């Protein structure tokens, strides 16, 4: 399948593109994860937990979302 045909099939949402991709080895460049440890004071953890509960998401998701928003602002500013 040529790139132009592949792009058209993808844009049209056709399932036939799956046969041309090895999804088991697919990668998202720049989005690989690495584990880090951060120590927070108790009051921050409590505040994060309250916000996570309010949003119905995990504490880690709150931290990731807030950091991503702040870093994105830094790129624009």
Order of alpha helices (4+ residues) and beta strands (2+ residues): alpha-alpha-alpha
